[in-house]
Amino acid sequence: MKLPIQAQSVNRSNRIAEAKMAGVNPAFWDSVLSVLKKAGQGALAGVLG
């Protein structure tokens, strides 16, 4: 049960790191992550398009 949670944590950390590298406001990126939770991975591809 712990593995999926750890994987999510790693993914979130990686996404935040990528956002900072891209110069995106971390608070904005956090709201994007909230949307992605609802919309799924397809939305991630669309956002990064």
mmCIF entry with sequence, helices, sheets and N, C-alpha, C, O atoms, coordinates in Angstrom:
data_MODEL
# 
_entry.id   MODEL 
# 
_entity.id                         1 
_entity.type                       polymer 
_entity.pdbx_number_of_molecules   1 
# 
_entity_poly.entity_id                      1 
_entity_poly.type                           'polypeptide(L)' 
_entity_poly.nstd_linkage                   no 
_entity_poly.nstd_monomer                   no 
_entity_poly.pdbx_seq_one_letter_code       MKLPIQAQSVNRSNRIAEAKMAGVNPAFWDSVLSVLKKAGQGALAGVLG 
_entity_poly.pdbx_seq_one_letter_code_can   MKLPIQAQSVNRSNRIAEAKMAGVNPAFWDSVLSVLKKAGQGALAGVLG 
_entity_poly.pdbx_strand_id                 A 
# 
loop_
_entity_poly_seq.entity_id 
_entity_poly_seq.num 
_entity_poly_seq.mon_id 
_entity_poly_seq.hetero 
1 1  MET n 
1 2  LYS n 
1 3  LEU n 
1 4  PRO n 
1 5  ILE n 
1 6  GLN n 
1 7  ALA n 
1 8  GLN n 
1 9  SER n 
1 10 VAL n 
1 11 ASN n 
1 12 ARG n 
1 13 SER n 
1 14 ASN n 
1 15 ARG n 
1 16 ILE n 
1 17 ALA n 
1 18 GLU n 
1 19 ALA n 
1 20 LYS n 
1 21 MET n 
1 22 ALA n 
1 23 GLY n 
1 24 VAL n 
1 25 ASN n 
1 26 PRO n 
1 27 ALA n 
1 28 PHE n 
1 29 TRP n 
1 30 ASP n 
1 31 SER n 
1 32 VAL n 
1 33 LEU n 
1 34 SER n 
1 35 VAL n 
1 36 LEU n 
1 37 LYS n 
1 38 LYS n 
1 39 ALA n 
1 40 GLY n 
1 41 GLN n 
1 42 GLY n 
1 43 ALA n 
1 44 LEU n 
1 45 ALA n 
1 46 GLY n 
1 47 VAL n 
1 48 LEU n 
1 49 GLY n 
# 
_struct_asym.id          A 
_struct_asym.entity_id   1 
# 
loop_
_struct_conf.conf_type_id 
_struct_conf.id 
_struct_conf.pdbx_PDB_helix_id 
_struct_conf.beg_label_comp_id 
_struct_conf.beg_label_asym_id 
_struct_conf.beg_label_seq_id 
_struct_conf.pdbx_beg_PDB_ins_code 
_struct_conf.end_label_comp_id 
_struct_conf.end_label_asym_id 
_struct_conf.end_label_seq_id 
_struct_conf.pdbx_end_PDB_ins_code 
_struct_conf.beg_auth_comp_id 
_struct_conf.beg_auth_asym_id 
_struct_conf.beg_auth_seq_id 
_struct_conf.end_auth_comp_id 
_struct_conf.end_auth_asym_id 
_struct_conf.end_auth_seq_id 
_struct_conf.pdbx_PDB_helix_class 
_struct_conf.details 
_struct_conf.pdbx_PDB_helix_length 
HELX_P HELX_P1 AA1 LYS A 2  ? MET A 21 ? LYS A 2  MET A 21 1 ? 20 
HELX_P HELX_P2 AA2 PRO A 26 ? ALA A 39 ? PRO A 26 ALA A 39 1 ? 14 
HELX_P HELX_P3 AA3 GLN A 41 ? LEU A 48 ? GLN A 41 LEU A 48 1 ? 8  
# 
_struct_conf_type.id          HELX_P 
_struct_conf_type.criteria    ? 
_struct_conf_type.reference   ? 
# 
loop_
_atom_site.group_PDB 
_atom_site.id 
_atom_site.type_symbol 
_atom_site.label_atom_id 
_atom_site.label_alt_id 
_atom_site.label_comp_id 
_atom_site.label_asym_id 
_atom_site.label_entity_id 
_atom_site.label_seq_id 
_atom_site.pdbx_PDB_ins_code 
_atom_site.Cartn_x 
_atom_site.Cartn_y 
_atom_site.Cartn_z 
_atom_site.occupancy 
_atom_site.B_iso_or_equiv 
_atom_site.pdbx_formal_charge 
_atom_site.auth_seq_id 
_atom_site.auth_comp_id 
_atom_site.auth_asym_id 
_atom_site.auth_atom_id 
_atom_site.pdbx_PDB_model_num 
ATOM 1   N N  . MET A 1 1  ? 0.833  -1.209 0.000   1.00 0.00 ? 1  MET A N  1 
ATOM 2   C CA . MET A 1 1  ? 0.000  0.000  0.000   1.00 0.00 ? 1  MET A CA 1 
ATOM 3   C C  . MET A 1 1  ? 0.873  1.266  0.000   1.00 0.00 ? 1  MET A C  1 
ATOM 4   O O  . MET A 1 1  ? 0.438  2.317  -0.471  1.00 0.00 ? 1  MET A O  1 
ATOM 5   N N  . LYS A 1 2  ? 2.086  1.166  0.521   1.00 0.00 ? 2  LYS A N  1 
ATOM 6   C CA . LYS A 1 2  ? 2.938  2.355  0.610   1.00 0.00 ? 2  LYS A CA 1 
ATOM 7   C C  . LYS A 1 2  ? 3.568  2.713  -0.739  1.00 0.00 ? 2  LYS A C  1 
ATOM 8   O O  . LYS A 1 2  ? 3.837  3.886  -0.999  1.00 0.00 ? 2  LYS A O  1 
ATOM 9   N N  . LEU A 1 3  ? 3.804  1.729  -1.589  1.00 0.00 ? 3  LEU A N  1 
ATOM 10  C CA . LEU A 1 3  ? 4.501  2.001  -2.845  1.00 0.00 ? 3  LEU A CA 1 
ATOM 11  C C  . LEU A 1 3  ? 3.790  3.025  -3.727  1.00 0.00 ? 3  LEU A C  1 
ATOM 12  O O  . LEU A 1 3  ? 4.443  3.956  -4.199  1.00 0.00 ? 3  LEU A O  1 
ATOM 13  N N  . PRO A 1 4  ? 2.473  2.897  -3.974  1.00 0.00 ? 4  PRO A N  1 
ATOM 14  C CA . PRO A 1 4  ? 1.801  3.895  -4.820  1.00 0.00 ? 4  PRO A CA 1 
ATOM 15  C C  . PRO A 1 4  ? 1.903  5.305  -4.239  1.00 0.00 ? 4  PRO A C  1 
ATOM 16  O O  . PRO A 1 4  ? 2.047  6.275  -4.983  1.00 0.00 ? 4  PRO A O  1 
ATOM 17  N N  . ILE A 1 5  ? 1.827  5.417  -2.915  1.00 0.00 ? 5  ILE A N  1 
ATOM 18  C CA . ILE A 1 5  ? 1.909  6.730  -2.269  1.00 0.00 ? 5  ILE A CA 1 
ATOM 19  C C  . ILE A 1 5  ? 3.301  7.317  -2.483  1.00 0.00 ? 5  ILE A C  1 
ATOM 20  O O  . ILE A 1 5  ? 3.442  8.503  -2.782  1.00 0.00 ? 5  ILE A O  1 
ATOM 21  N N  . GLN A 1 6  ? 4.325  6.485  -2.331  1.00 0.00 ? 6  GLN A N  1 
ATOM 22  C CA . GLN A 1 6  ? 5.691  6.955  -2.539  1.00 0.00 ? 6  GLN A CA 1 
ATOM 23  C C  . GLN A 1 6  ? 5.887  7.378  -3.992  1.00 0.00 ? 6  GLN A C  1 
ATOM 24  O O  . GLN A 1 6  ? 6.545  8.381  -4.265  1.00 0.00 ? 6  GLN A O  1 
ATOM 25  N N  . ALA A 1 7  ? 5.319  6.616  -4.921  1.00 0.00 ? 7  ALA A N  1 
ATOM 26  C CA . ALA A 1 7  ? 5.452  6.944  -6.340  1.00 0.00 ? 7  ALA A CA 1 
ATOM 27  C C  . ALA A 1 7  ? 4.812  8.300  -6.623  1.00 0.00 ? 7  ALA A C  1 
ATOM 28  O O  . ALA A 1 7  ? 5.377  9.112  -7.355  1.00 0.00 ? 7  ALA A O  1 
ATOM 29  N N  . GLN A 1 8  ? 3.632  8.548  -6.046  1.00 0.00 ? 8  GLN A N  1 
ATOM 30  C CA . GLN A 1 8  ? 2.972  9.838  -6.241  1.00 0.00 ? 8  GLN A CA 1 
ATOM 31  C C  . GLN A 1 8  ? 3.842  10.962 -5.689  1.00 0.00 ? 8  GLN A C  1 
ATOM 32  O O  . GLN A 1 8  ? 3.961  12.022 -6.303  1.00 0.00 ? 8  GLN A O  1 
ATOM 33  N N  . SER A 1 9  ? 4.439  10.729 -4.545  1.00 0.00 ? 9  SER A N  1 
ATOM 34  C CA . SER A 1 9  ? 5.273  11.751 -3.922  1.00 0.00 ? 9  SER A CA 1 
ATOM 35  C C  . SER A 1 9  ? 6.461  12.080 -4.816  1.00 0.00 ? 9  SER A C  1 
ATOM 36  O O  . SER A 1 9  ? 6.814  13.247 -4.983  1.00 0.00 ? 9  SER A O  1 
ATOM 37  N N  . VAL A 1 10 ? 7.077  11.047 -5.390  1.00 0.00 ? 10 VAL A N  1 
ATOM 38  C CA . VAL A 1 10 ? 8.219  11.251 -6.286  1.00 0.00 ? 10 VAL A CA 1 
ATOM 39  C C  . VAL A 1 10 ? 7.777  12.010 -7.527  1.00 0.00 ? 10 VAL A C  1 
ATOM 40  O O  . VAL A 1 10 ? 8.455  12.940 -7.965  1.00 0.00 ? 10 VAL A O  1 
ATOM 41  N N  . ASN A 1 11 ? 6.631  11.614 -8.101  1.00 0.00 ? 11 ASN A N  1 
ATOM 42  C CA . ASN A 1 11 ? 6.129  12.292 -9.296  1.00 0.00 ? 11 ASN A CA 1 
ATOM 43  C C  . ASN A 1 11 ? 5.869  13.760 -9.005  1.00 0.00 ? 11 ASN A C  1 
ATOM 44  O O  . ASN A 1 11 ? 6.216  14.626 -9.809  1.00 0.00 ? 11 ASN A O  1 
ATOM 45  N N  . ARG A 1 12 ? 5.259  14.046 -7.861  1.00 0.00 ? 12 ARG A N  1 
ATOM 46  C CA . ARG A 1 12 ? 4.950  15.431 -7.496  1.00 0.00 ? 12 ARG A CA 1 
ATOM 47  C C  . ARG A 1 12 ? 6.240  16.227 -7.352  1.00 0.00 ? 12 ARG A C  1 
ATOM 48  O O  . ARG A 1 12 ? 6.331  17.355 -7.835  1.00 0.00 ? 12 ARG A O  1 
ATOM 49  N N  . SER A 1 13 ? 7.237  15.649 -6.691  1.00 0.00 ? 13 SER A N  1 
ATOM 50  C CA . SER A 1 13 ? 8.511  16.346 -6.503  1.00 0.00 ? 13 SER A CA 1 
ATOM 51  C C  . SER A 1 13 ? 9.159  16.641 -7.847  1.00 0.00 ? 13 SER A C  1 
ATOM 52  O O  . SER A 1 13 ? 9.688  17.732 -8.061  1.00 0.00 ? 13 SER A O  1 
ATOM 53  N N  . ASN A 1 14 ? 9.117  15.660 -8.760  1.00 0.00 ? 14 ASN A N  1 
ATOM 54  C CA . ASN A 1 14 ? 9.713  15.848 -10.081 1.00 0.00 ? 14 ASN A CA 1 
ATOM 55  C C  . ASN A 1 14 ? 8.994  16.941 -10.849 1.00 0.00 ? 14 ASN A C  1 
ATOM 56  O O  . ASN A 1 14 ? 9.632  17.761 -11.509 1.00 0.00 ? 14 ASN A O  1 
ATOM 57  N N  . ARG A 1 15 ? 7.672  16.960 -10.768 1.00 0.00 ? 15 ARG A N  1 
ATOM 58  C CA . ARG A 1 15 ? 6.893  17.961 -11.502 1.00 0.00 ? 15 ARG A CA 1 
ATOM 59  C C  . ARG A 1 15 ? 7.165  19.358 -10.967 1.00 0.00 ? 15 ARG A C  1 
ATOM 60  O O  . ARG A 1 15 ? 7.286  20.311 -11.736 1.00 0.00 ? 15 ARG A O  1 
ATOM 61  N N  . ILE A 1 16 ? 7.260  19.476 -9.643  1.00 0.00 ? 16 ILE A N  1 
ATOM 62  C CA . ILE A 1 16 ? 7.542  20.784 -9.045  1.00 0.00 ? 16 ILE A CA 1 
ATOM 63  C C  . ILE A 1 16 ? 8.936  21.248 -9.458  1.00 0.00 ? 16 ILE A C  1 
ATOM 64  O O  . ILE A 1 16 ? 9.139  22.425 -9.757  1.00 0.00 ? 16 ILE A O  1 
ATOM 65  N N  . ALA A 1 17 ? 9.896  20.321 -9.474  1.00 0.00 ? 17 ALA A N  1 
ATOM 66  C CA . ALA A 1 17 ? 11.257 20.662 -9.895  1.00 0.00 ? 17 ALA A CA 1 
ATOM 67  C C  . ALA A 1 17 ? 11.260 21.126 -11.343 1.00 0.00 ? 17 ALA A C  1 
ATOM 68  O O  . ALA A 1 17 ? 11.924 22.106 -11.682 1.00 0.00 ? 17 ALA A O  1 
ATOM 69  N N  . GLU A 1 18 ? 10.520 20.426 -12.201 1.00 0.00 ? 18 GLU A N  1 
ATOM 70  C CA . GLU A 1 18 ? 10.437 20.811 -13.608 1.00 0.00 ? 18 GLU A CA 1 
ATOM 71  C C  . GLU A 1 18 ? 9.798  22.185 -13.742 1.00 0.00 ? 18 GLU A C  1 
ATOM 72  O O  . GLU A 1 18 ? 10.230 23.000 -14.557 1.00 0.00 ? 18 GLU A O  1 
ATOM 73  N N  . ALA A 1 19 ? 8.769  22.440 -12.942 1.00 0.00 ? 19 ALA A N  1 
ATOM 74  C CA . ALA A 1 19 ? 8.074  23.726 -12.997 1.00 0.00 ? 19 ALA A CA 1 
ATOM 75  C C  . ALA A 1 19 ? 9.020  24.856 -12.608 1.00 0.00 ? 19 ALA A C  1 
ATOM 76  O O  . ALA A 1 19 ? 9.031  25.906 -13.250 1.00 0.00 ? 19 ALA A O  1 
ATOM 77  N N  . LYS A 1 20 ? 9.812  24.647 -11.562 1.00 0.00 ? 20 LYS A N  1 
ATOM 78  C CA . LYS A 1 20 ? 10.747 25.682 -11.128 1.00 0.00 ? 20 LYS A CA 1 
ATOM 79  C C  . LYS A 1 20 ? 11.792 25.935 -12.210 1.00 0.00 ? 20 LYS A C  1 
ATOM 80  O O  . LYS A 1 20 ? 12.180 27.079 -12.448 1.00 0.00 ? 20 LYS A O  1 
ATOM 81  N N  . MET A 1 21 ? 12.247 24.870 -12.864 1.00 0.00 ? 21 MET A N  1 
ATOM 82  C CA . MET A 1 21 ? 13.223 25.016 -13.937 1.00 0.00 ? 21 MET A CA 1 
ATOM 83  C C  . MET A 1 21 ? 12.625 25.813 -15.092 1.00 0.00 ? 21 MET A C  1 
ATOM 84  O O  . MET A 1 21 ? 13.330 26.561 -15.769 1.00 0.00 ? 21 MET A O  1 
ATOM 85  N N  . ALA A 1 22 ? 11.327 25.647 -15.312 1.00 0.00 ? 22 ALA A N  1 
ATOM 86  C CA . ALA A 1 22 ? 10.637 26.339 -16.403 1.00 0.00 ? 22 ALA A CA 1 
ATOM 87  C C  . ALA A 1 22 ? 10.230 27.750 -15.989 1.00 0.00 ? 22 ALA A C  1 
ATOM 88  O O  . ALA A 1 22 ? 9.711  28.509 -16.807 1.00 0.00 ? 22 ALA A O  1 
ATOM 89  N N  . GLY A 1 23 ? 10.462 28.104 -14.730 1.00 0.00 ? 23 GLY A N  1 
ATOM 90  C CA . GLY A 1 23 ? 10.126 29.444 -14.271 1.00 0.00 ? 23 GLY A CA 1 
ATOM 91  C C  . GLY A 1 23 ? 8.653  29.600 -13.938 1.00 0.00 ? 23 GLY A C  1 
ATOM 92  O O  . GLY A 1 23 ? 8.126  30.713 -13.952 1.00 0.00 ? 23 GLY A O  1 
ATOM 93  N N  . VAL A 1 24 ? 7.981  28.486 -13.637 1.00 0.00 ? 24 VAL A N  1 
ATOM 94  C CA . VAL A 1 24 ? 6.556  28.546 -13.314 1.00 0.00 ? 24 VAL A CA 1 
ATOM 95  C C  . VAL A 1 24 ? 6.384  28.794 -11.815 1.00 0.00 ? 24 VAL A C  1 
ATOM 96  O O  . VAL A 1 24 ? 7.115  28.237 -10.996 1.00 0.00 ? 24 VAL A O  1 
ATOM 97  N N  . ASN A 1 25 ? 5.423  29.622 -11.472 1.00 0.00 ? 25 ASN A N  1 
ATOM 98  C CA . ASN A 1 25 ? 5.133  29.902 -10.063 1.00 0.00 ? 25 ASN A CA 1 
ATOM 99  C C  . ASN A 1 25 ? 4.710  28.610 -9.358  1.00 0.00 ? 25 ASN A C  1 
ATOM 100 O O  . ASN A 1 25 ? 3.737  27.983 -9.776  1.00 0.00 ? 25 ASN A O  1 
ATOM 101 N N  . PRO A 1 26 ? 5.422  28.192 -8.289  1.00 0.00 ? 26 PRO A N  1 
ATOM 102 C CA . PRO A 1 26 ? 5.086  26.942 -7.590  1.00 0.00 ? 26 PRO A CA 1 
ATOM 103 C C  . PRO A 1 26 ? 3.635  26.884 -7.136  1.00 0.00 ? 26 PRO A C  1 
ATOM 104 O O  . PRO A 1 26 ? 3.017  25.820 -7.178  1.00 0.00 ? 26 PRO A O  1 
ATOM 105 N N  . ALA A 1 27 ? 3.084  28.007 -6.704  1.00 0.00 ? 27 ALA A N  1 
ATOM 106 C CA . ALA A 1 27 ? 1.686  28.024 -6.261  1.00 0.00 ? 27 ALA A CA 1 
ATOM 107 C C  . ALA A 1 27 ? 0.757  27.721 -7.434  1.00 0.00 ? 27 ALA A C  1 
ATOM 108 O O  . ALA A 1 27 ? -0.220 26.987 -7.292  1.00 0.00 ? 27 ALA A O  1 
ATOM 109 N N  . PHE A 1 28 ? 1.076  28.299 -8.595  1.00 0.00 ? 28 PHE A N  1 
ATOM 110 C CA . PHE A 1 28 ? 0.287  28.026 -9.799  1.00 0.00 ? 28 PHE A CA 1 
ATOM 111 C C  . PHE A 1 28 ? 0.409  26.555 -10.172 1.00 0.00 ? 28 PHE A C  1 
ATOM 112 O O  . PHE A 1 28 ? -0.582 25.902 -10.500 1.00 0.00 ? 28 PHE A O  1 
ATOM 113 N N  . TRP A 1 29 ? 1.638  26.040 -10.118 1.00 0.00 ? 29 TRP A N  1 
ATOM 114 C CA . TRP A 1 29 ? 1.875  24.642 -10.485 1.00 0.00 ? 29 TRP A CA 1 
ATOM 115 C C  . TRP A 1 29 ? 1.121  23.713 -9.544  1.00 0.00 ? 29 TRP A C  1 
ATOM 116 O O  . TRP A 1 29 ? 0.621  22.673 -9.973  1.00 0.00 ? 29 TRP A O  1 
ATOM 117 N N  . ASP A 1 30 ? 1.032  24.074 -8.264  1.00 0.00 ? 30 ASP A N  1 
ATOM 118 C CA . ASP A 1 30 ? 0.307  23.253 -7.291  1.00 0.00 ? 30 ASP A CA 1 
ATOM 119 C C  . ASP A 1 30 ? -1.168 23.185 -7.672  1.00 0.00 ? 30 ASP A C  1 
ATOM 120 O O  . ASP A 1 30 ? -1.800 22.139 -7.527  1.00 0.00 ? 30 ASP A O  1 
ATOM 121 N N  . SER A 1 31 ? -1.718 24.297 -8.158  1.00 0.00 ? 31 SER A N  1 
ATOM 122 C CA . SER A 1 31 ? -3.118 24.293 -8.598  1.00 0.00 ? 31 SER A CA 1 
ATOM 123 C C  . SER A 1 31 ? -3.270 23.436 -9.845  1.00 0.00 ? 31 SER A C  1 
ATOM 124 O O  . SER A 1 31 ? -4.291 22.771 -10.024 1.00 0.00 ? 31 SER A O  1 
ATOM 125 N N  . VAL A 1 32 ? -2.259 23.450 -10.707 1.00 0.00 ? 32 VAL A N  1 
ATOM 126 C CA . VAL A 1 32 ? -2.286 22.599 -11.909 1.00 0.00 ? 32 VAL A CA 1 
ATOM 127 C C  . VAL A 1 32 ? -2.306 21.134 -11.492 1.00 0.00 ? 32 VAL A C  1 
ATOM 128 O O  . VAL A 1 32 ? -3.041 20.330 -12.064 1.00 0.00 ? 32 VAL A O  1 
ATOM 129 N N  . LEU A 1 33 ? -1.492 20.790 -10.487 1.00 0.00 ? 33 LEU A N  1 
ATOM 130 C CA . LEU A 1 33 ? -1.467 19.409 -10.005 1.00 0.00 ? 33 LEU A CA 1 
ATOM 131 C C  . LEU A 1 33 ? -2.840 18.995 -9.491  1.00 0.00 ? 33 LEU A C  1 
ATOM 132 O O  . LEU A 1 33 ? -3.262 17.856 -9.689  1.00 0.00 ? 33 LEU A O  1 
ATOM 133 N N  . SER A 1 34 ? -3.536 19.917 -8.833  1.00 0.00 ? 34 SER A N  1 
ATOM 134 C CA . SER A 1 34 ? -4.877 19.613 -8.330  1.00 0.00 ? 34 SER A CA 1 
ATOM 135 C C  . SER A 1 34 ? -5.810 19.285 -9.478  1.00 0.00 ? 34 SER A C  1 
ATOM 136 O O  . SER A 1 34 ? -6.629 18.372 -9.381  1.00 0.00 ? 34 SER A O  1 
ATOM 137 N N  . VAL A 1 35 ? -5.685 20.039 -10.579 1.00 0.00 ? 35 VAL A N  1 
ATOM 138 C CA . VAL A 1 35 ? -6.510 19.775 -11.762 1.00 0.00 ? 35 VAL A CA 1 
ATOM 139 C C  . VAL A 1 35 ? -6.150 18.414 -12.350 1.00 0.00 ? 35 VAL A C  1 
ATOM 140 O O  . VAL A 1 35 ? -7.028 17.652 -12.755 1.00 0.00 ? 35 VAL A O  1 
ATOM 141 N N  . LEU A 1 36 ? -4.848 18.114 -12.394 1.00 0.00 ? 36 LEU A N  1 
ATOM 142 C CA . LEU A 1 36 ? -4.400 16.851 -12.979 1.00 0.00 ? 36 LEU A CA 1 
ATOM 143 C C  . LEU A 1 36 ? -4.928 15.661 -12.188 1.00 0.00 ? 36 LEU A C  1 
ATOM 144 O O  . LEU A 1 36 ? -5.220 14.610 -12.760 1.00 0.00 ? 36 LEU A O  1 
ATOM 145 N N  . LYS A 1 37 ? -5.050 15.825 -10.882 1.00 0.00 ? 37 LYS A N  1 
ATOM 146 C CA . LYS A 1 37 ? -5.596 14.742 -10.059 1.00 0.00 ? 37 LYS A CA 1 
ATOM 147 C C  . LYS A 1 37 ? -6.987 14.375 -10.553 1.00 0.00 ? 37 LYS A C  1 
ATOM 148 O O  . LYS A 1 37 ? -7.359 13.202 -10.568 1.00 0.00 ? 37 LYS A O  1 
ATOM 149 N N  . LYS A 1 38 ? -7.760 15.389 -10.961 1.00 0.00 ? 38 LYS A N  1 
ATOM 150 C CA . LYS A 1 38 ? -9.131 15.160 -11.413 1.00 0.00 ? 38 LYS A CA 1 
ATOM 151 C C  . LYS A 1 38 ? -9.166 14.716 -12.873 1.00 0.00 ? 38 LYS A C  1 
ATOM 152 O O  . LYS A 1 38 ? -9.950 13.843 -13.244 1.00 0.00 ? 38 LYS A O  1 
ATOM 153 N N  . ALA A 1 39 ? -8.315 15.320 -13.694 1.00 0.00 ? 39 ALA A N  1 
ATOM 154 C CA . ALA A 1 39 ? -8.388 15.103 -15.144 1.00 0.00 ? 39 ALA A CA 1 
ATOM 155 C C  . ALA A 1 39 ? -7.575 13.897 -15.606 1.00 0.00 ? 39 ALA A C  1 
ATOM 156 O O  . ALA A 1 39 ? -7.922 13.261 -16.601 1.00 0.00 ? 39 ALA A O  1 
ATOM 157 N N  . GLY A 1 40 ? -6.489 13.576 -14.886 1.00 0.00 ? 40 GLY A N  1 
ATOM 158 C CA . GLY A 1 40 ? -5.695 12.413 -15.271 1.00 0.00 ? 40 GLY A CA 1 
ATOM 159 C C  . GLY A 1 40 ? -4.475 12.765 -16.107 1.00 0.00 ? 40 GLY A C  1 
ATOM 160 O O  . GLY A 1 40 ? -4.215 13.934 -16.389 1.00 0.00 ? 40 GLY A O  1 
ATOM 161 N N  . GLN A 1 41 ? -3.728 11.728 -16.501 1.00 0.00 ? 41 GLN A N  1 
ATOM 162 C CA . GLN A 1 41 ? -2.470 11.923 -17.218 1.00 0.00 ? 41 GLN A CA 1 
ATOM 163 C C  . GLN A 1 41 ? -2.675 12.548 -18.589 1.00 0.00 ? 41 GLN A C  1 
ATOM 164 O O  . GLN A 1 41 ? -1.791 13.248 -19.082 1.00 0.00 ? 41 GLN A O  1 
ATOM 165 N N  . GLY A 1 42 ? -3.822 12.310 -19.214 1.00 0.00 ? 42 GLY A N  1 
ATOM 166 C CA . GLY A 1 42 ? -4.100 12.900 -20.526 1.00 0.00 ? 42 GLY A CA 1 
ATOM 167 C C  . GLY A 1 42 ? -4.007 14.413 -20.472 1.00 0.00 ? 42 GLY A C  1 
ATOM 168 O O  . GLY A 1 42 ? -3.529 15.048 -21.412 1.00 0.00 ? 42 GLY A O  1 
ATOM 169 N N  . ALA A 1 43 ? -4.470 14.994 -19.356 1.00 0.00 ? 43 ALA A N  1 
ATOM 170 C CA . ALA A 1 43 ? -4.424 16.446 -19.196 1.00 0.00 ? 43 ALA A CA 1 
ATOM 171 C C  . ALA A 1 43 ? -2.981 16.919 -19.108 1.00 0.00 ? 43 ALA A C  1 
ATOM 172 O O  . ALA A 1 43 ? -2.648 17.991 -19.615 1.00 0.00 ? 43 ALA A O  1 
ATOM 173 N N  . LEU A 1 44 ? -2.126 16.136 -18.476 1.00 0.00 ? 44 LEU A N  1 
ATOM 174 C CA . LEU A 1 44 ? -0.723 16.518 -18.345 1.00 0.00 ? 44 LEU A CA 1 
ATOM 175 C C  . LEU A 1 44 ? -0.099 16.672 -19.727 1.00 0.00 ? 44 LEU A C  1 
ATOM 176 O O  . LEU A 1 44 ? 0.620  17.638 -19.982 1.00 0.00 ? 44 LEU A O  1 
ATOM 177 N N  . ALA A 1 45 ? -0.369 15.732 -20.610 1.00 0.00 ? 45 ALA A N  1 
ATOM 178 C CA . ALA A 1 45 ? 0.157  15.804 -21.971 1.00 0.00 ? 45 ALA A CA 1 
ATOM 179 C C  . ALA A 1 45 ? -0.385 17.041 -22.674 1.00 0.00 ? 45 ALA A C  1 
ATOM 180 O O  . ALA A 1 45 ? 0.339  17.697 -23.423 1.00 0.00 ? 45 ALA A O  1 
ATOM 181 N N  . GLY A 1 46 ? -1.658 17.365 -22.436 1.00 0.00 ? 46 GLY A N  1 
ATOM 182 C CA . GLY A 1 46 ? -2.267 18.534 -23.062 1.00 0.00 ? 46 GLY A CA 1 
ATOM 183 C C  . GLY A 1 46 ? -1.674 19.826 -22.538 1.00 0.00 ? 46 GLY A C  1 
ATOM 184 O O  . GLY A 1 46 ? -1.458 20.767 -23.301 1.00 0.00 ? 46 GLY A O  1 
ATOM 185 N N  . VAL A 1 47 ? -1.406 19.879 -21.225 1.00 0.00 ? 47 VAL A N  1 
ATOM 186 C CA . VAL A 1 47 ? -0.865 21.096 -20.621 1.00 0.00 ? 47 VAL A CA 1 
ATOM 187 C C  . VAL A 1 47 ? 0.566  21.331 -21.089 1.00 0.00 ? 47 VAL A C  1 
ATOM 188 O O  . VAL A 1 47 ? 0.936  22.455 -21.431 1.00 0.00 ? 47 VAL A O  1 
ATOM 189 N N  . LEU A 1 48 ? 1.369  20.270 -21.105 1.00 0.00 ? 48 LEU A N  1 
ATOM 190 C CA . LEU A 1 48 ? 2.772  20.410 -21.497 1.00 0.00 ? 48 LEU A CA 1 
ATOM 191 C C  . LEU A 1 48 ? 2.911  20.489 -23.007 1.00 0.00 ? 48 LEU A C  1 
ATOM 192 O O  . LEU A 1 48 ? 3.890  21.033 -23.518 1.00 0.00 ? 48 LEU A O  1 
ATOM 193 N N  . GLY A 1 49 ? 1.908  19.934 -23.740 1.00 0.00 ? 49 GLY A N  1 
ATOM 194 C CA . GLY A 1 49 ? 1.815  19.927 -25.190 1.00 0.00 ? 49 GLY A CA 1 
ATOM 195 C C  . GLY A 1 49 ? 2.995  20.611 -25.805 1.00 0.00 ? 49 GLY A C  1 
ATOM 196 O O  . GLY A 1 49 ? 3.088  20.701 -27.030 1.00 0.00 ? 49 GLY A O  1 
# 
